[in-house]
Amino acid sequence: MEGDPLILALLALFGLLGGIGITAVGPGGVLPTIGMFLLTGLPPAGVAGTAIATHIATGALGTAAYTRSGQLREPGTRRIALVLSAVAVAGAPLGVFLNTLVSGQGFAVLLAAAVAVTGFLVWVRERRAVPESEDRPVRLRPATAVAVGFTVSVAAGLFGLGGPMLSVPLLVLCGLPLLPALAAAQAQSVIIAGAGTVGYAVHGSIDWPLALLVGLPELAGVMIGWKIARVVPVRKLKYALAATLLALAPYLALHG
């Protein structure tokens, strides 16, 4: 991809920060979408298609990381991940289809709404947060997991997200501990990104050089975020992310 070196560097930075957010707090996968929307001239399908393609590798790496650290070996977390992933097979393609129906302005308004809702969910989650306990059960009603999984996968397909952006705050609000929620969302994101990438590739809507430019730093960010989530208190980071998303939402709507 050719372009202004500063723009290219900013896009790579959006990828890096997005990767950190994906595994550290969950709602980070929207940052590559925001970066591409603000800094490139791609249409909505190009933004979403290119962004979602980057999440195949980040989802796989995040899944491997949380398997290694043990969260995805826990039967309860694994069951939730399987349900989320199964409904994503139908939800992500539906999101891709909906993307083809929206205009540039419509995409901007919808993306701004999704960003604002995510920022609000992160803030609410932190306000209601309780100390994590290793003995806290990993349980979620199947109907709740299906509802969360389908809603998230449709939104992810529409905007080019991996899934953790919405899955993690929703799962935590539904009573799941943070680390199992992060782990289950990583596994779901592989299916969302895979199905979404196929859908957008069929329409020729993926800029592969741009996907590499953003995706490689994003992979590095995933490993950094995984380490942060396991060893560093990230309460202030979550509040900073919530404030950033809420501040960006109006600008995204006006930018469209």
C-alpha positions as CSV (number, residue, x, y, z in Angstrom):
1,M,0.0,0.0,0.0
2,E,1.4,3.4,-1.0
3,G,0.6,6.6,0.9
4,D,1.7,9.3,3.3
5,P,4.3,7.8,5.7
6,L,2.6,9.6,8.6
7,I,-0.8,8.1,7.7
8,L,0.7,4.6,7.3
9,A,2.5,5.0,10.7
10,L,-0.8,6.1,12.3
11,L,-2.6,3.1,10.8
12,A,0.0,0.7,12.2
13,L,-0.3,2.4,15.6
14,F,-4.1,1.9,15.5
15,G,-3.3,-1.8,14.9
16,L,-0.9,-2.0,17.8
17,L,-3.2,-0.3,20.2
18,G,-6.1,-2.4,19.0
19,G,-4.2,-5.6,19.6
20,I,-3.3,-4.6,23.1
21,G,-7.0,-3.7,23.8
22,I,-8.2,-7.0,22.4
23,T,-6.5,-9.2,24.9
24,A,-6.1,-6.8,27.8
25,V,-9.6,-5.4,28.2
26,G,-11.6,-6.8,25.3
27,P,-12.9,-3.7,23.5
28,G,-9.8,-3.0,21.4
29,G,-10.7,-4.5,18.0
30,V,-12.7,-1.5,17.0
31,L,-9.5,0.7,16.9
32,P,-8.3,-0.7,13.5
33,T,-11.8,-0.1,12.1
34,I,-11.8,3.5,13.4
35,G,-8.3,4.1,12.0
36,M,-9.2,2.8,8.6
37,F,-12.4,4.8,8.6
38,L,-10.8,8.1,9.6
39,L,-7.5,7.8,7.7
40,T,-8.3,6.1,4.4
41,G,-10.8,6.7,1.6
42,L,-12.2,3.2,1.7
43,P,-16.0,2.6,1.5
44,P,-17.8,0.9,4.4
45,A,-17.3,-2.5,2.9
46,G,-13.6,-1.9,2.4
47,V,-13.1,-0.7,5.9
48,A,-15.0,-3.5,7.5
49,G,-13.6,-6.2,5.2
50,T,-10.0,-5.1,5.6
51,A,-10.4,-4.8,9.4
52,I,-12.0,-8.1,9.9
53,A,-9.3,-9.9,7.9
54,T,-6.8,-8.8,10.5
55,H,-8.7,-10.5,13.2
56,I,-8.2,-14.0,12.0
57,A,-4.6,-14.1,13.1
58,T,-5.2,-12.0,16.2
59,G,-8.1,-14.3,17.3
60,A,-6.0,-17.4,16.7
61,L,-3.0,-15.9,18.7
62,G,-5.3,-14.8,21.5
63,T,-6.9,-18.2,21.6
64,A,-3.5,-19.9,21.8
65,A,-2.4,-17.5,24.5
66,Y,-5.4,-18.1,26.7
67,T,-5.2,-21.8,26.2
68,R,-1.6,-21.7,27.3
69,S,-2.5,-19.7,30.4
70,G,-5.3,-22.2,31.2
71,Q,-8.5,-20.3,30.9
72,L,-9.6,-22.1,27.7
73,R,-8.8,-25.5,29.3
74,E,-11.5,-24.8,31.9
75,P,-14.6,-26.8,30.9
76,G,-17.1,-24.0,31.6
77,T,-15.1,-21.4,29.6
78,R,-14.7,-23.9,26.8
79,R,-18.5,-24.6,26.6
80,I,-19.3,-20.9,26.5
81,A,-16.7,-20.4,23.7
82,L,-18.2,-23.2,21.7
83,V,-21.7,-21.7,21.9
84,L,-20.4,-18.2,21.0
85,S,-18.5,-19.6,18.0
86,A,-21.4,-21.8,16.8
87,V,-23.9,-18.9,16.5
88,A,-21.2,-16.7,14.9
89,V,-21.3,-19.0,11.8
90,A,-24.7,-17.5,11.1
91,G,-24.3,-14.0,12.7
92,A,-21.2,-12.8,10.9
93,P,-22.4,-13.4,7.4
94,L,-25.6,-11.6,8.3
95,G,-23.5,-8.6,9.4
96,V,-21.6,-8.7,6.1
97,F,-24.9,-8.6,4.2
98,L,-26.2,-5.7,6.3
99,N,-23.0,-3.8,5.6
100,T,-23.8,-3.8,1.8
101,L,-27.1,-2.0,2.6
102,V,-25.7,1.0,4.4
103,S,-24.3,4.2,3.0
104,G,-21.2,5.9,4.1
105,Q,-23.1,8.3,6.4
106,G,-25.2,5.4,7.7
107,F,-22.1,3.4,8.5
108,A,-20.6,6.4,10.3
109,V,-23.6,6.8,12.5
110,L,-23.9,3.1,13.2
111,L,-20.2,2.8,14.0
112,A,-20.4,5.9,16.3
113,A,-23.4,4.3,18.1
114,A,-21.5,1.0,18.5
115,V,-18.4,2.8,19.8
116,A,-20.5,4.8,22.3
117,V,-22.4,1.8,23.5
118,T,-19.1,-0.1,24.0
119,G,-17.6,2.8,25.9
120,F,-20.6,3.0,28.2
121,L,-20.6,-0.8,28.8
122,V,-16.9,-0.7,29.8
123,W,-17.6,2.2,32.2
124,V,-20.6,0.4,33.7
125,R,-18.7,-2.8,34.0
126,E,-15.9,-1.1,36.0
127,R,-18.4,0.7,38.2
128,R,-20.0,-2.6,39.1
129,A,-16.8,-4.6,39.2
130,V,-16.2,-7.0,42.1
131,P,-12.9,-8.5,43.1
132,E,-12.0,-11.5,41.0
133,S,-11.8,-14.8,42.8
134,E,-10.2,-18.0,41.5
135,D,-13.2,-19.9,43.1
136,R,-15.8,-17.9,41.3
137,P,-17.7,-20.3,39.0
138,V,-17.6,-19.9,35.2
139,R,-21.3,-20.2,34.4
140,L,-23.6,-18.7,31.8
141,R,-27.0,-19.8,30.8
142,P,-27.0,-21.3,27.2
143,A,-29.8,-18.9,26.1
144,T,-27.7,-15.9,27.3
145,A,-24.6,-17.2,25.5
146,V,-26.6,-17.6,22.3
147,A,-28.1,-14.1,22.5
148,V,-24.7,-12.5,23.2
149,G,-23.0,-14.5,20.6
150,F,-25.5,-13.8,17.8
151,T,-25.7,-10.1,18.6
152,V,-22.0,-9.6,18.8
153,S,-21.3,-11.6,15.6
154,V,-23.8,-9.6,13.6
155,A,-22.3,-6.3,14.8
156,A,-18.8,-7.7,14.2
157,G,-19.6,-8.7,10.6
158,L,-21.1,-5.3,10.0
159,F,-18.2,-3.2,11.3
160,G,-15.3,-5.5,10.8
161,L,-14.7,-6.4,14.4
162,G,-13.2,-9.5,15.9
163,G,-15.8,-9.9,18.6
164,P,-14.1,-9.2,22.0
165,M,-15.1,-5.5,21.7
166,L,-18.7,-6.3,22.6
167,S,-18.4,-9.9,23.8
168,V,-16.2,-9.1,26.8
169,P,-18.2,-6.3,28.4
170,L,-21.5,-8.1,27.7
171,L,-20.3,-11.4,29.2
172,V,-18.9,-9.7,32.3
173,L,-22.1,-7.8,32.8
174,C,-23.9,-11.2,32.5
175,G,-21.8,-12.5,35.4
176,L,-18.7,-14.1,33.8
177,P,-15.3,-13.4,35.4
178,L,-13.1,-11.2,33.2
179,L,-10.3,-13.7,32.2
180,P,-12.8,-16.4,31.1
181,A,-14.8,-13.8,29.2
182,L,-11.6,-12.6,27.4
183,A,-10.7,-16.2,26.6
184,A,-14.1,-17.2,25.3
185,A,-14.2,-14.1,23.2
186,Q,-10.9,-14.8,21.5
187,A,-12.1,-18.2,20.4
188,Q,-15.3,-16.7,19.0
189,S,-13.4,-14.0,17.2
190,V,-11.6,-16.7,15.0
191,I,-15.0,-17.8,13.6
192,I,-16.3,-14.3,13.2
193,A,-13.2,-13.2,11.4
194,G,-13.0,-16.3,9.2
195,A,-16.7,-16.1,8.1
196,G,-16.6,-12.4,7.7
197,T,-13.4,-12.4,5.7
198,V,-14.8,-15.0,3.3
199,G,-17.9,-12.8,2.9
200,Y,-16.0,-9.6,2.2
201,A,-13.5,-11.4,-0.1
202,V,-16.3,-12.6,-2.3
203,H,-17.3,-9.0,-2.8
204,G,-13.7,-7.9,-3.4
205,S,-13.8,-5.6,-0.4
206,I,-10.5,-6.4,1.3
207,D,-7.3,-4.3,0.8
208,W,-4.8,-7.0,1.6
209,P,-1.6,-4.8,1.8
210,L,-3.5,-2.5,4.3
211,A,-4.6,-5.6,6.2
212,L,-0.9,-6.6,6.6
213,L,0.1,-3.0,7.6
214,V,-2.4,-3.0,10.4
215,G,-2.5,-6.7,11.2
216,L,1.2,-7.3,11.9
217,P,1.4,-4.6,14.7
218,E,-2.0,-5.8,15.9
219,L,-0.5,-9.3,16.5
220,A,2.3,-7.8,18.5
221,G,-0.3,-5.9,20.5
222,V,-2.2,-9.1,21.3
223,M,0.8,-10.6,23.1
224,I,1.4,-7.3,25.0
225,G,-2.2,-7.1,26.0
226,W,-2.3,-10.8,27.1
227,K,0.7,-10.1,29.5
228,I,-1.0,-6.9,30.8
229,A,-4.3,-8.8,31.5
230,R,-2.5,-11.4,33.6
231,V,-0.1,-9.3,35.7
232,V,-1.1,-5.7,35.7
233,P,-4.2,-4.0,37.3
234,V,-5.9,-2.5,34.2
235,R,-8.7,-0.5,35.9
236,K,-7.3,2.9,34.8
237,L,-6.6,1.5,31.3
238,K,-10.3,0.5,31.0
239,Y,-11.5,3.9,32.1
240,A,-9.2,5.5,29.6
241,L,-10.5,3.3,26.9
242,A,-14.1,4.1,27.8
243,A,-13.4,7.8,27.8
244,T,-11.6,7.6,24.4
245,L,-14.5,5.6,22.8
246,L,-17.1,8.0,24.1
247,A,-15.1,11.0,22.9
248,L,-14.6,9.5,19.5
249,A,-18.2,8.6,18.9
250,P,-19.5,12.1,18.0
251,Y,-16.5,12.7,15.7
252,L,-17.1,9.4,13.9
253,A,-20.7,10.4,13.2
254,L,-19.7,13.8,11.9
255,H,-16.8,12.4,9.9
256,G,-19.2,10.3,7.9
